[in-house]
Amino acid sequence: MVGSTAALLTGCGGGGGGGSAQQLAGDSGSTSPLAAYLGTWQSACDNHDRQLLVIALKSDGSGSLELTPTGETYFKADCTGPVVATDGMSAKITGKPDGTADMPIKLAENAAATNLRVDKVTSSVPAYTFQRSGATVQYVLRDGKQQWCVNVDNGESCMWDEGMLPAPSIPGGLSLHGNDLYSVVLDPKKGVYVLDVHYVKK
């Protein structure tokens, strides 16, 4: 199977690095409207893969977020046992607040839309590369493309090395319901916001 590096670059963004323990835990004196999102979040297991997202406030006092997505590949398809590969990005992503809006979002493929209050965030990042690491990860040339591959219990998991990628600016947003965090992105073809990733608090 070939993993998509694009899964790491969600609408709420992400990048290398993180924040201090105080930033991650949240500062009771913070005035950022996005402070409720601070912490570490994880997605459901998806055939060996799970996405992690660490959200911190930027240290420049701007009220913007710094988001760090990480992909974990497990040896077993149900995401138990050892993590055999970790995916990340070479640059930090900034999430700039862009107001709030009520939006109808489909939270499952065949479900009716649910009205969510979304904190809109525009994510930006300088030019970046994806990276994959792990003790058994191999960097190989397959079908004319450089890939990182690692053995899993039913074969191997590979991720293309796409080289240096241009700096994007992505309209998206975050919506919090209890321990459930929904990231949404603007679908440029339809002109509406759609569900990107569903996370739960780790």
N, CA, C and O atoms as a DFTB+ gen file, in Angstrom:
808 C
 N C O
     1  1       0.842      -1.186       0.000
     2  2       0.000       0.000       0.000
     3  2       0.878       1.236       0.000
     4  3       1.982       1.211       0.545
     5  1       0.410       2.308      -0.597
     6  2       1.160       3.557      -0.663
     7  2       0.402       4.613       0.123
     8  3      -0.752       4.911      -0.187
     9  1       1.044       5.182       1.140
    10  2       0.405       6.205       1.950
    11  2       0.515       7.558       1.286
    12  3       1.489       7.835       0.585
    13  1      -0.470       8.396       1.501
    14  2      -0.460       9.740       0.930
    15  2       0.137      10.717       1.924
    16  3      -0.350      10.837       3.049
    17  1       1.187      11.416       1.519
    18  2       1.773      12.420       2.399
    19  2       0.812      13.574       2.616
    20  3       0.925      14.293       3.608
    21  1      -0.135      13.763       1.700
    22  2      -1.075      14.877       1.835
    23  2      -1.935      14.750       3.080
    24  3      -2.480      15.745       3.559
    25  1      -2.064      13.533       3.613
    26  2      -2.884      13.341       4.806
    27  2      -2.349      14.138       5.987
    28  3      -3.106      14.506       6.885
    29  1      -1.050      14.405       5.988
    30  2      -0.471      15.172       7.092
    31  2      -0.829      16.645       7.007
    32  3      -0.947      17.322       8.028
    33  1      -1.001      17.141       5.787
    34  2      -1.247      18.568       5.615
    35  2      -2.745      18.815       5.611
    36  3      -3.350      18.979       4.551
    37  1      -3.341      18.843       6.786
    38  2      -4.778      19.029       6.888
    39  2      -5.121      20.504       6.855
    40  3      -4.240      21.363       6.880
    41  1      -6.399      20.784       6.798
    42  2      -6.838      22.174       6.748
    43  2      -6.431      22.956       7.969
    44  3      -6.227      24.167       7.890
    45  1      -6.308      22.277       9.113
    46  2      -5.886      23.005      10.302
    47  2      -4.385      23.069      10.378
    48  3      -3.841      23.669      11.306
    49  1      -3.699      22.467       9.428
    50  2      -2.269      22.644       9.291
    51  2      -1.457      21.765      10.202
    52  3      -1.991      20.882      10.875
    53  1      -0.170      22.008      10.223
    54  2       0.727      21.256      11.079
    55  2       2.134      21.422      10.593
    56  3       2.362      21.769       9.434
    57  1       3.087      21.176      11.471
    58  2       4.475      21.288      11.074
    59  2       5.373      20.805      12.171
    60  3       4.900      20.413      13.238
    61  1       6.657      20.825      11.932
    62  2       7.602      20.353      12.925
    63  2       7.613      21.254      14.141
    64  3       7.194      22.409      14.077
    65  1       8.091      20.722      15.236
    66  2       8.193      21.519      16.452
    67  2       6.912      21.485      17.245
    68  3       6.019      20.689      16.953
    69  1       6.810      22.332      18.238
    70  2       5.623      22.345      19.083
    71  2       5.676      23.540      19.991
    72  3       6.171      24.596      19.596
    73  1       5.179      23.400      21.200
    74  2       5.196      24.508      22.140
    75  2       5.702      24.033      23.474
    76  3       5.982      22.849      23.661
    77  1       5.817      24.953      24.395
    78  2       6.245      24.581      25.732
    79  2       5.114      23.850      26.432
    80  3       3.973      23.863      25.972
    81  1       5.441      23.210      27.554
    82  2       4.415      22.486      28.303
    83  2       3.310      23.441      28.740
    84  3       2.138      23.067      28.761
    85  1       3.679      24.676      29.089
    86  2       2.680      25.647      29.521
    87  2       1.753      26.004      28.366
    88  3       0.541      26.124      28.545
    89  1       2.331      26.173      27.180
    90  2       1.501      26.501      26.023
    91  2       0.542      25.360      25.702
    92  3      -0.633      25.588      25.415
    93  1       1.053      24.124      25.753
    94  2       0.231      22.982      25.384
    95  2      -0.899      22.779      26.379
    96  3      -2.007      22.398      26.003
    97  1      -0.618      23.033      27.642
    98  2      -1.637      22.834      28.665
    99  2      -2.661      23.955      28.642
   100  3      -3.779      23.803      29.134
   101  1      -2.266      25.082      28.065
   102  2      -3.182      26.216      28.022
   103  2      -2.885      27.166      29.169
   104  3      -2.704      26.729      30.305
   105  1      -2.836      28.420      28.893
   106  2      -2.574      29.445      29.892
   107  2      -3.909      30.062      30.275
   108  3      -4.624      30.589      29.422
   109  1      -4.244      29.997      31.560
   110  2      -5.554      30.478      32.002
   111  2      -5.739      31.958      31.689
   112  3      -6.867      32.448      31.638
   113  1      -4.619      32.677      31.476
   114  2      -4.718      34.088      31.162
   115  2      -4.818      34.358      29.670
   116  3      -4.880      35.513      29.250
   117  1      -4.835      33.294      28.864
   118  2      -4.846      33.465      27.418
   119  2      -6.161      34.084      26.952
   120  3      -7.237      33.739      27.441
   121  1      -6.051      35.003      25.998
   122  2      -7.253      35.623      25.449
   123  2      -7.552      35.098      24.049
   124  3      -8.484      35.574      23.401
   125  1      -6.775      34.122      23.570
   126  2      -7.010      33.593      22.236
   127  2      -8.349      32.870      22.184
   128  3      -8.644      32.054      23.058
   129  1      -9.167      33.160      21.166
   130  2     -10.439      32.439      21.025
   131  2     -10.230      30.967      20.680
   132  3     -11.177      30.181      20.709
   133  1      -8.993      30.593      20.353
   134  2      -8.694      29.217      19.961
   135  2      -8.061      28.405      21.092
   136  3      -7.628      27.274      20.871
   137  1      -8.002      28.970      22.301
   138  2      -7.322      28.297      23.408
   139  2      -7.931      26.937      23.743
   140  3      -7.229      26.056      24.238
   141  1      -9.224      26.753      23.481
   142  2      -9.882      25.485      23.806
   143  2      -9.324      24.317      23.005
   144  3      -9.521      23.159      23.374
   145  1      -8.627      24.614      21.908
   146  2      -8.122      23.544      21.047
   147  2      -6.732      23.054      21.441
   148  3      -6.232      22.092      20.858
   149  1      -6.102      23.696      22.418
   150  2      -4.736      23.335      22.767
   151  2      -4.670      21.916      23.317
   152  3      -5.550      21.488      24.064
   153  1      -3.621      21.193      22.942
   154  2      -3.428      19.844      23.452
   155  2      -3.023      18.891      22.347
   156  3      -2.661      19.307      21.246
   157  1      -3.091      17.599      22.660
   158  2      -2.721      16.552      21.712
   159  2      -3.959      15.757      21.331
   160  3      -4.718      15.321      22.197
   161  1      -4.159      15.572      20.032
   162  2      -5.341      14.909      19.485
   163  2      -4.910      13.751      18.599
   164  3      -3.816      13.774      18.034
   165  1      -5.768      12.730      18.472
   166  2      -5.447      11.614      17.591
   167  2      -6.680      11.177      16.812
   168  3      -7.808      11.273      17.296
   169  1      -6.442      10.694      15.597
   170  2      -7.528      10.196      14.757
   171  2      -7.756       8.719      15.041
   172  3      -6.979       8.087      15.758
   173  1      -8.822       8.175      14.476
   174  2      -9.068       6.738      14.567
   175  2      -8.033       5.998      13.723
   176  3      -7.427       6.575      12.820
   177  1      -7.839       4.725      14.024
   178  2      -6.930       3.885      13.252
   179  2      -7.498       3.673      11.850
   180  3      -8.691       3.419      11.685
   181  1      -6.632       3.779      10.846
   182  2      -7.051       3.570       9.459
   183  2      -6.043       2.638       8.779
   184  3      -5.122       3.093       8.101
   185  1      -6.229       1.331       8.970
   186  2      -5.391       0.331       8.303
   187  2      -3.902       0.619       8.502
   188  3      -3.210       1.009       7.562
   189  1      -3.421       0.429       9.709
   190  2      -2.024       0.627      10.125
   191  2      -1.703       2.072      10.497
   192  3      -0.723       2.308      11.203
   193  1      -2.487       3.040      10.050
   194  2      -2.101       4.443      10.191
   195  2      -2.989       5.208      11.163
   196  3      -4.198       4.983      11.234
   197  1      -2.366       6.115      11.908
   198  2      -3.098       7.010      12.803
   199  2      -2.433       8.380      12.742
   200  3      -1.207       8.489      12.733
   201  1      -3.264       9.425      12.699
   202  2      -2.756      10.795      12.672
   203  2      -2.793      11.402      14.072
   204  3      -3.787      11.267      14.786
   205  1      -1.717      12.065      14.457
   206  2      -1.666      12.826      15.704
   207  2      -1.564      14.304      15.358
   208  3      -0.957      14.676      14.353
   209  1      -2.161      15.142      16.196
   210  2      -2.103      16.585      15.983
   211  2      -1.871      17.268      17.325
   212  3      -2.684      17.145      18.240
   213  1      -0.759      17.988      17.437
   214  2      -0.464      18.780      18.630
   215  2      -0.747      20.239      18.300
   216  3      -0.219      20.781      17.329
   217  1      -1.586      20.870      19.121
   218  2      -1.965      22.267      18.900
   219  2      -1.450      23.105      20.063
   220  3      -1.726      22.807      21.225
   221  1      -0.707      24.144      19.744
   222  2      -0.174      25.067      20.748
   223  2      -0.388      26.493      20.264
   224  3      -0.597      26.730      19.074
   225  1      -0.335      27.440      21.193
   226  2      -0.362      28.849      20.811
   227  2       1.036      29.275      20.380
   228  3       2.026      28.868      20.987
   229  1       1.117      30.089      19.338
   230  2       2.415      30.637      18.961
   231  2       2.925      31.535      20.087
   232  3       2.144      32.179      20.789
   233  1       4.230      31.564      20.243
   234  2       4.829      32.305      21.355
   235  2       4.974      33.794      21.074
   236  3       5.520      34.525      21.900
   237  1       4.488      34.263      19.904
   238  2       4.670      35.672      19.553
   239  2       3.540      36.568      20.049
   240  3       3.532      37.768      19.774
   241  1       2.569      35.981      20.790
   242  2       1.479      36.778      21.336
   243  2       0.408      37.157      20.332
   244  3      -0.469      37.963      20.644
   245  1       0.460      36.594      19.133
   246  2      -0.488      36.963      18.076
   247  2      -1.853      36.306      18.250
   248  3      -2.830      36.741      17.640
   249  1      -1.931      35.256      19.082
   250  2      -3.176      34.512      19.219
   251  2      -3.342      33.446      18.158
   252  3      -4.340      32.726      18.158
   253  1      -2.372      33.328      17.244
   254  2      -2.419      32.286      16.219
   255  2      -1.975      30.949      16.805
   256  3      -1.345      30.892      17.861
   257  1      -2.316      29.886      16.099
   258  2      -1.952      28.546      16.532
   259  2      -0.715      28.051      15.795
   260  3      -0.415      28.468      14.676
   261  1      -0.009      27.145      16.467
   262  2       1.064      26.393      15.823
   263  2       0.649      24.931      15.911
   264  3       0.449      24.405      17.006
   265  1       0.519      24.270      14.761
   266  2      -0.019      22.913      14.728
   267  2       1.024      21.952      14.172
   268  3       1.675      22.227      13.164
   269  1       1.166      20.819      14.854
   270  2       2.174      19.835      14.483
   271  2       1.497      18.501      14.204
   272  3       1.155      17.785      15.145
   273  1       1.294      18.145      12.936
   274  2       0.721      16.836      12.635
   275  2       1.817      15.789      12.492
   276  3       2.895      16.067      11.967
   277  1       1.529      14.593      12.962
   278  2       2.453      13.473      12.830
   279  2       1.660      12.249      12.412
   280  3       0.588      11.982      12.954
   281  1       2.183      11.508      11.452
   282  2       1.559      10.251      11.068
   283  2       2.316       9.090      11.680
   284  3       3.546       9.053      11.626
   285  1       1.600       8.142      12.261
   286  2       2.221       6.949      12.826
   287  2       1.741       5.717      12.062
   288  3       0.542       5.547      11.842
   289  1       2.677       4.861      11.659
   290  2       2.351       3.602      11.000
   291  2       2.694       2.461      11.950
   292  3       3.824       2.347      12.424
   293  1       1.696       1.614      12.219
   294  2       1.857       0.487      13.134
   295  2       2.098      -0.801      12.349
   296  3       1.678      -0.926      11.198
   297  1       2.778      -1.754      12.984
   298  2       3.018      -3.045      12.337
   299  2       1.705      -3.774      12.086
   300  3       1.540      -4.429      11.057
   301  1       0.761      -3.660      13.037
   302  2      -0.525      -4.338      12.895
   303  2      -1.588      -3.381      12.351
   304  3      -1.564      -2.181      12.628
   305  1      -2.516      -3.936      11.574
   306  2      -3.526      -3.121      10.894
   307  2      -4.464      -2.418      11.861
   308  3      -5.044      -1.389      11.514
   309  1      -4.629      -2.965      13.099
   310  2      -5.536      -2.345      14.064
   311  2      -4.821      -1.325      14.953
   312  3      -5.352      -0.913      15.984
   313  1      -3.610      -0.919      14.546
   314  2      -2.830       0.104      15.260
   315  2      -2.485      -0.310      16.688
   316  3      -2.458       0.519      17.598
   317  1      -2.222      -1.601      16.872
   318  2      -1.679      -2.077      18.142
   319  2      -0.245      -2.513      17.888
   320  3       0.194      -2.635      16.745
   321  1       0.476      -2.744      18.981
   322  2       1.863      -3.149      18.830
   323  2       2.757      -1.969      18.505
   324  3       2.377      -0.818      18.716
   325  1       3.956      -2.255      17.986
   326  2       4.941      -1.191      17.797
   327  2       4.622      -0.258      16.632
   328  3       4.022      -0.659      15.634
   329  1       5.043       1.007      16.789
   330  2       5.026       1.968      15.686
   331  2       6.300       1.739      14.877
   332  3       7.401       1.820      15.420
   333  1       6.157       1.451      13.578
   334  2       7.327       1.130      12.758
   335  2       7.790       2.310      11.907
   336  3       8.896       2.285      11.368
   337  1       6.952       3.347      11.782
   338  2       7.354       4.532      11.025
   339  2       6.610       5.749      11.552
   340  3       5.453       5.661      11.962
   341  1       7.300       6.890      11.532
   342  2       6.711       8.164      11.936
   343  2       6.923       9.168      10.812
   344  3       8.041       9.340      10.326
   345  1       5.841       9.833      10.400
   346  2       5.894      10.802       9.307
   347  2       5.737      12.213       9.861
   348  3       4.981      12.436      10.807
   349  1       6.449      13.153       9.272
   350  2       6.337      14.531       9.721
   351  2       6.686      15.501       8.610
   352  3       6.954      15.105       7.476
   353  1       6.679      16.785       8.958
   354  2       6.975      17.854       8.007
   355  2       8.181      18.645       8.496
   356  3       8.480      18.669       9.690
   357  1       8.870      19.292       7.556
   358  2      10.103      19.998       7.890
   359  2       9.875      21.433       8.348
   360  3      10.811      22.071       8.828
   361  1       8.663      21.958       8.214
   362  2       8.395      23.357       8.553
   363  2       7.164      23.461       9.439
   364  3       6.282      22.602       9.404
   365  1       7.117      24.518      10.230
   366  2       5.975      24.746      11.108
   367  2       4.847      25.436      10.351
   368  3       5.082      26.261       9.468
   369  1       3.612      25.079      10.716
   370  2       2.446      25.711      10.100
   371  2       1.782      26.631      11.114
   372  3       1.624      26.280      12.284
   373  1       1.402      27.793      10.657
   374  2       0.701      28.764      11.487
   375  2      -0.776      28.766      11.120
   376  3      -1.129      28.839       9.943
   377  1      -1.643      28.685      12.135
   378  2      -3.083      28.776      11.930
   379  2      -3.586      30.121      12.428
   380  3      -3.624      30.363      13.635
   381  1      -3.974      30.996      11.508
   382  2      -4.403      32.350      11.872
   383  2      -5.920      32.405      11.999
   384  3      -6.623      32.014      11.066
   385  1      -6.452      32.886      13.142
   386  2      -7.903      32.974      13.323
   387  2      -8.556      33.840      12.251
   388  3      -8.008      34.861      11.835
   389  1      -9.753      33.406      11.808
   390  2     -10.450      34.125      10.739
   391  2     -11.943      34.199      11.034
   392  3     -12.767      34.093      10.125
   393  1     -12.295      34.382      12.324
   394  2     -13.698      34.515      12.689
   395  2     -14.381      33.170      12.884
   396  3     -13.741      32.123      12.786
   397  1     -15.680      33.199      13.160
   398  2     -16.459      31.983      13.361
   399  2     -17.652      31.973      12.414
   400  3     -18.090      33.014      11.922
   401  1     -18.164      30.771      12.171
   402  2     -19.332      30.638      11.298
   403  2     -20.041      29.331      11.617
   404  3     -19.405      28.355      12.014
   405  1     -21.358      29.311      11.444
   406  2     -22.130      28.069      11.541
   407  2     -22.167      27.436      10.160
   408  3     -22.521      28.086       9.176
   409  1     -21.796      26.155      10.095
   410  2     -21.710      25.475       8.805
   411  2     -22.350      24.098       8.877
   412  3     -22.178      23.397       9.874
   413  1     -23.089      23.688       7.836
   414  2     -23.568      22.302       7.765
   415  2     -22.438      21.409       7.259
   416  3     -21.945      21.592       6.146
   417  1     -22.029      20.437       8.089
   418  2     -20.910      19.552       7.749
   419  2     -21.358      18.098       7.873
   420  3     -21.947      17.715       8.884
   421  1     -21.086      17.295       6.860
   422  2     -21.360      15.858       6.935
   423  2     -20.231      15.198       7.718
   424  3     -19.078      15.218       7.287
   425  1     -20.563      14.608       8.880
   426  2     -19.553      14.008       9.745
   427  2     -19.278      12.554       9.388
   428  3     -18.331      11.959       9.904
   429  1     -20.088      11.979       8.518
   430  2     -19.862      10.628       8.002
   431  2     -20.351      10.610       6.559
   432  3     -21.180      11.430       6.163
   433  1     -19.831       9.671       5.782
   434  2     -20.082       9.680       4.338
   435  2     -21.561       9.657       3.987
   436  3     -21.998      10.386       3.097
   437  1     -22.337       8.828       4.679
   438  2     -23.753       8.684       4.336
   439  2     -24.681       9.376       5.330
   440  3     -25.890       9.142       5.325
   441  1     -24.114      10.228       6.181
   442  2     -24.919      10.886       7.210
   443  2     -25.458      12.221       6.699
   444  3     -24.915      12.822       5.773
   445  1     -26.540      12.662       7.332
   446  2     -27.050      14.000       7.039
   447  2     -26.091      15.028       7.635
   448  3     -25.370      14.731       8.587
   449  1     -26.086      16.222       7.079
   450  2     -25.189      17.272       7.563
   451  2     -25.575      17.693       8.979
   452  3     -26.755      17.757       9.322
   453  1     -24.562      17.978       9.792
   454  2     -24.738      18.487      11.150
   455  2     -24.284      19.936      11.177
   456  3     -23.242      20.269      10.613
   457  1     -25.053      20.800      11.827
   458  2     -24.672      22.205      11.895
   459  2     -23.597      22.390      12.966
   460  3     -23.846      22.136      14.145
   461  1     -22.408      22.830      12.564
   462  2     -21.291      23.020      13.483
   463  2     -20.926      24.494      13.580
   464  3     -20.958      25.221      12.587
   465  1     -20.579      24.927      14.795
   466  2     -19.973      26.244      14.964
   467  2     -18.471      26.065      14.739
   468  3     -17.800      25.389      15.518
   469  1     -17.951      26.667      13.684
   470  2     -16.565      26.459      13.268
   471  2     -15.751      27.721      13.515
   472  3     -16.144      28.817      13.116
   473  1     -14.608      27.551      14.181
   474  2     -13.623      28.623      14.279
   475  2     -12.762      28.547      13.020
   476  3     -11.942      27.642      12.867
   477  1     -12.961      29.501      12.131
   478  2     -12.236      29.475      10.860
   479  2     -10.761      29.819      11.087
   480  3     -10.423      30.724      11.850
   481  1      -9.904      29.073      10.407
   482  2      -8.460      29.235      10.546
   483  2      -7.836      29.163       9.158
   484  3      -8.130      28.251       8.386
   485  1      -6.980      30.121       8.846
   486  2      -6.213      30.047       7.605
   487  2      -4.816      29.549       7.940
   488  3      -4.082      30.189       8.693
   489  1      -4.454      28.399       7.374
   490  2      -3.161      27.780       7.665
   491  2      -2.148      28.150       6.595
   492  3      -2.451      28.122       5.402
   493  1      -0.946      28.497       7.030
   494  2       0.120      28.820       6.084
   495  2       1.417      28.188       6.565
   496  3       1.625      27.979       7.760
   497  1       2.282      27.889       5.602
   498  2       3.559      27.242       5.913
   499  2       4.548      27.623       4.826
   500  3       4.168      27.728       3.659
   501  1       5.810      27.833       5.182
   502  2       6.812      28.062       4.135
   503  2       7.051      26.776       3.347
   504  3       6.534      25.721       3.715
   505  1       7.817      26.852       2.283
   506  2       8.136      25.659       1.495
   507  2       8.650      24.566       2.437
   508  3       9.388      24.850       3.380
   509  1       8.257      23.325       2.179
   510  2       8.525      22.250       3.130
   511  2       8.727      20.927       2.411
   512  3       8.432      20.790       1.224
   513  1       9.239      19.954       3.162
   514  2       9.333      18.575       2.687
   515  2       8.675      17.668       3.713
   516  3       8.529      18.035       4.879
   517  1       8.280      16.476       3.268
   518  2       7.821      15.440       4.181
   519  2       8.994      14.539       4.537
   520  3       9.946      14.403       3.769
   521  1       8.911      13.928       5.712
   522  2       9.978      13.065       6.187
   523  2       9.360      11.827       6.823
   524  3       8.282      11.897       7.412
   525  1      10.044      10.695       6.704
   526  2       9.605       9.462       7.369
   527  2      10.806       8.841       8.059
   528  3      11.884       8.737       7.474
   529  1      10.616       8.430       9.303
   530  2      11.718       7.839      10.057
   531  2      11.254       6.565      10.749
   532  3      10.058       6.342      10.934
   533  1      12.211       5.742      11.124
   534  2      11.943       4.482      11.810
   535  2      13.111       3.539      11.604
   536  3      13.775       3.587      10.568
   537  1      13.368       2.676      12.588
   538  2      14.545       1.807      12.549
   539  2      14.560       0.890      11.334
   540  3      15.631       0.544      10.837
   541  1      13.376       0.486      10.845
   542  2      13.328      -0.461       9.725
   543  2      12.848       0.189       8.429
   544  3      12.577      -0.509       7.452
   545  1      12.740       1.524       8.411
   546  2      12.320       2.228       7.193
   547  2      13.449       2.198       6.170
   548  3      14.605       2.453       6.508
   549  1      13.114       1.886       4.918
   550  2      14.094       1.877       3.833
   551  2      13.731       2.938       2.804
   552  3      12.557       3.133       2.486
   553  1      14.751       3.623       2.283
   554  2      14.560       4.648       1.253
   555  2      14.919       4.012      -0.080
   556  3      16.087       3.724      -0.338
   557  1      13.911       3.788      -0.935
   558  2      14.113       2.986      -2.140
   559  2      13.526       3.689      -3.365
   560  3      12.696       4.590      -3.244
   561  1      13.974       3.256      -4.546
   562  2      13.440       3.746      -5.812
   563  2      12.498       2.690      -6.364
   564  3      12.919       1.576      -6.676
   565  1      11.209       3.043      -6.487
   566  2      10.205       2.122      -7.022
   567  2       9.409       2.832      -8.111
   568  3       8.934       3.949      -7.907
   569  1       9.264       2.190      -9.260
   570  2       8.463       2.751     -10.350
   571  2       8.878       4.184     -10.677
   572  3       8.041       5.035     -10.980
   573  1      10.178       4.430     -10.609
   574  2      10.689       5.747     -10.959
   575  2      10.507       6.802      -9.888
   576  3      10.796       7.974     -10.130
   577  1      10.032       6.418      -8.698
   578  2       9.812       7.385      -7.616
   579  2      10.569       6.961      -6.359
   580  3      10.575       5.787      -5.989
   581  1      11.206       7.931      -5.711
   582  2      11.839       7.650      -4.421
   583  2      10.751       7.499      -3.363
   584  3       9.832       8.315      -3.286
   585  1      10.861       6.450      -2.550
   586  2       9.851       6.169      -1.536
   587  2      10.509       5.702      -0.246
   588  3      11.593       5.119      -0.244
   589  1       9.805       5.983       0.859
   590  2      10.160       5.382       2.140
   591  2       9.230       4.188       2.339
   592  3       8.010       4.350       2.304
   593  1       9.777       3.008       2.545
   594  2       8.957       1.812       2.722
   595  2       9.312       1.118       4.034
   596  3      10.461       1.131       4.477
   597  1       8.290       0.511       4.643
   598  2       8.506      -0.224       5.888
   599  2       7.601      -1.451       5.870
   600  3       6.468      -1.387       5.393
   601  1       8.104      -2.564       6.392
   602  2       7.324      -3.797       6.438
   603  2       6.252      -3.711       7.518
   604  3       6.505      -3.243       8.628
   605  1       5.037      -4.177       7.171
   606  2       3.948      -4.319       8.132
   607  2       3.443      -5.754       8.042
   608  3       3.931      -6.536       7.227
   609  1       2.458      -6.104       8.885
   610  2       2.122      -7.525       9.012
   611  2       1.487      -8.129       7.768
   612  3       1.446      -9.353       7.641
   613  1       0.988      -7.304       6.841
   614  2       0.378      -7.868       5.632
   615  2       1.057      -7.364       4.365
   616  3       0.451      -7.353       3.293
   617  1       2.317      -6.945       4.487
   618  2       3.037      -6.463       3.312
   619  2       3.966      -5.322       3.678
   620  3       4.824      -5.467       4.549
   621  1       3.796      -4.184       3.013
   622  2       4.604      -3.022       3.343
   623  2       3.800      -1.744       3.154
   624  3       2.816      -1.709       2.414
   625  1       4.240      -0.704       3.835
   626  2       3.632       0.619       3.734
   627  2       4.681       1.559       3.160
   628  3       5.778       1.683       3.704
   629  1       4.340       2.222       2.058
   630  2       5.290       3.109       1.390
   631  2       4.732       4.526       1.284
   632  3       3.522       4.721       1.169
   633  1       5.625       5.505       1.324
   634  2       5.251       6.907       1.178
   635  2       6.214       7.556       0.204
   636  3       7.430       7.437       0.356
   637  1       5.678       8.244      -0.800
   638  2       6.517       8.896      -1.795
   639  2       7.275      10.072      -1.196
   640  3       6.759      10.783      -0.333
   641  1       8.498      10.267      -1.660
   642  2       9.249      11.478      -1.356
   643  2       8.946      12.474      -2.467
   644  3       9.434      12.330      -3.588
   645  1       8.144      13.478      -2.154
   646  2       7.717      14.449      -3.163
   647  2       8.655      15.645      -3.264
   648  3       8.385      16.591      -4.003
   649  1       9.773      15.599      -2.509
   650  2      10.736      16.688      -2.578
   651  2      10.207      17.958      -1.930
   652  3       9.264      17.918      -1.139
   653  1      10.818      19.080      -2.272
   654  2      10.396      20.369      -1.719
   655  2       9.063      20.782      -2.331
   656  3       8.904      20.801      -3.552
   657  1       8.111      21.110      -1.465
   658  2       6.778      21.494      -1.916
   659  2       6.563      22.987      -1.676
   660  3       7.090      23.540      -0.710
   661  1       5.788      23.649      -2.552
   662  2       5.604      25.101      -2.433
   663  2       4.791      25.483      -1.205
   664  3       4.034      24.677      -0.664
   665  1       4.963      26.723      -0.779
   666  2       4.278      27.226       0.412
   667  2       2.792      27.423       0.129
   668  3       2.435      28.221      -0.737
   669  1       1.911      26.704       0.850
   670  2       0.475      26.875       0.630
   671  2      -0.166      27.788       1.675
   672  3       0.400      28.030       2.741
   673  1      -1.348      28.283       1.349
   674  2      -2.212      28.964       2.310
   675  2      -3.586      28.321       2.157
   676  3      -4.188      28.392       1.086
   677  1      -4.086      27.692       3.228
   678  2      -5.267      26.837       3.119
   679  2      -6.377      27.322       4.043
   680  3      -6.185      27.361       5.258
   681  1      -7.542      27.694       3.495
   682  2      -8.684      28.043       4.345
   683  2      -9.261      26.783       4.986
   684  3      -9.504      25.788       4.303
   685  1      -9.476      26.830       6.286
   686  2     -10.042      25.685       6.986
   687  2     -10.647      26.132       8.294
   688  3     -10.994      27.302       8.458
   689  1     -10.776      25.201       9.232
   690  2     -11.347      25.565      10.515
   691  2     -11.360      24.399      11.477
   692  3     -11.048      23.265      11.115
   693  1     -11.731      24.702      12.721
   694  2     -11.791      23.723      13.800
   695  2     -13.133      23.841      14.504
   696  3     -13.676      24.934      14.657
   697  1     -13.661      22.693      14.930
   698  2     -14.907      22.683      15.693
   699  2     -14.779      21.648      16.799
   700  3     -14.388      20.508      16.549
   701  1     -15.111      22.047      18.024
   702  2     -14.914      21.196      19.191
   703  2     -16.255      20.812      19.803
   704  3     -17.111      21.665      20.040
   705  1     -16.427      19.502      20.059
   706  2     -17.623      18.988      20.725
   707  2     -17.180      17.982      21.770
   708  3     -16.905      16.828      21.443
   709  1     -17.108      18.412      23.044
   710  2     -16.614      17.535      24.089
   711  2     -15.169      17.165      23.804
   712  3     -14.315      18.040      23.661
   713  1     -14.892      15.858      23.721
   714  2     -13.544      15.402      23.390
   715  2     -13.352      15.181      21.898
   716  3     -12.323      14.649      21.482
   717  1     -14.324      15.578      21.087
   718  2     -14.237      15.394      19.641
   719  2     -13.832      16.699      18.967
   720  3     -14.453      17.742      19.172
   721  1     -12.784      16.619      18.164
   722  2     -12.306      17.763      17.399
   723  2     -12.474      17.450      15.917
   724  3     -11.998      16.425      15.431
   725  1     -13.154      18.341      15.206
   726  2     -13.336      18.177      13.769
   727  2     -12.554      19.270      13.052
   728  3     -12.746      20.457      13.315
   729  1     -11.669      18.861      12.141
   730  2     -11.023      19.851      11.279
   731  2     -11.753      19.840       9.942
   732  3     -12.120      18.783       9.430
   733  1     -11.957      21.020       9.388
   734  2     -12.651      21.151       8.108
   735  2     -11.774      21.950       7.157
   736  3     -10.934      22.744       7.580
   737  1     -11.983      21.727       5.863
   738  2     -11.253      22.471       4.834
   739  2     -12.243      22.966       3.792
   740  3     -13.318      22.395       3.611
   741  1     -11.862      24.030       3.118
   742  2     -12.693      24.567       2.046
   743  2     -12.469      23.745       0.784
   744  3     -11.342      23.633       0.300
   745  1     -13.547      23.172       0.252
   746  2     -13.479      22.452      -1.021
   747  2     -13.512      23.497      -2.134
   748  3     -14.553      24.114      -2.361
   749  1     -12.388      23.708      -2.837
   750  2     -12.344      24.799      -3.825
   751  2     -13.289      24.591      -5.005
   752  3     -13.710      25.558      -5.640
   753  1     -13.622      23.341      -5.299
   754  2     -14.514      23.080      -6.434
   755  2     -15.967      23.360      -6.079
   756  3     -16.722      23.895      -6.890
   757  1     -16.356      22.991      -4.846
   758  2     -17.747      23.168      -4.434
   759  2     -17.983      24.492      -3.723
   760  3     -19.120      24.954      -3.619
   761  1     -16.892      25.110      -3.226
   762  2     -17.037      26.375      -2.523
   763  2     -17.644      26.245      -1.144
   764  3     -18.159      27.223      -0.601
   765  1     -17.594      25.033      -0.556
   766  2     -18.137      24.807       0.782
   767  2     -17.078      24.107       1.629
   768  3     -16.142      23.502       1.107
   769  1     -17.247      24.202       2.952
   770  2     -16.335      23.528       3.871
   771  2     -16.781      22.084       4.074
   772  3     -17.972      21.800       4.196
   773  1     -15.802      21.173       4.107
   774  2     -16.091      19.749       4.268
   775  2     -15.198      19.177       5.368
   776  3     -14.148      19.737       5.685
   777  1     -15.632      18.053       5.946
   778  2     -14.857      17.404       7.001
   779  2     -13.516      16.934       6.466
   780  3     -13.436      16.339       5.391
   781  1     -12.465      17.206       7.229
   782  2     -11.129      16.742       6.872
   783  2     -10.751      15.556       7.759
   784  3     -10.602      14.437       7.267
   785  1     -10.595      15.795       9.066
   786  2     -10.211      14.732       9.999
   787  2     -11.013      14.873      11.283
   788  3     -11.256      15.984      11.756
   789  1     -11.422      13.736      11.846
   790  2     -12.070      13.683      13.157
   791  2     -11.038      13.185      14.161
   792  3     -10.501      12.086      14.013
   793  1     -10.761      13.994      15.180
   794  2      -9.803      13.640      16.225
   795  2     -10.521      13.496      17.563
   796  3     -11.621      14.015      17.752
   797  1      -9.878      12.780      18.493
   798  2     -10.314      12.763      19.887
   799  2      -9.119      13.163      20.749
   800  3      -7.970      12.990      20.344
   801  1      -9.396      13.697      21.933
   802  2      -8.325      14.142      22.826
   803  2      -7.530      12.932      23.288
   804  3      -8.101      11.919      23.693
   805  1      -6.222      13.043      23.225
   806  2      -5.371      11.928      23.641
   807  2      -5.101      12.021      25.135
   808  3      -4.401      11.174      25.690
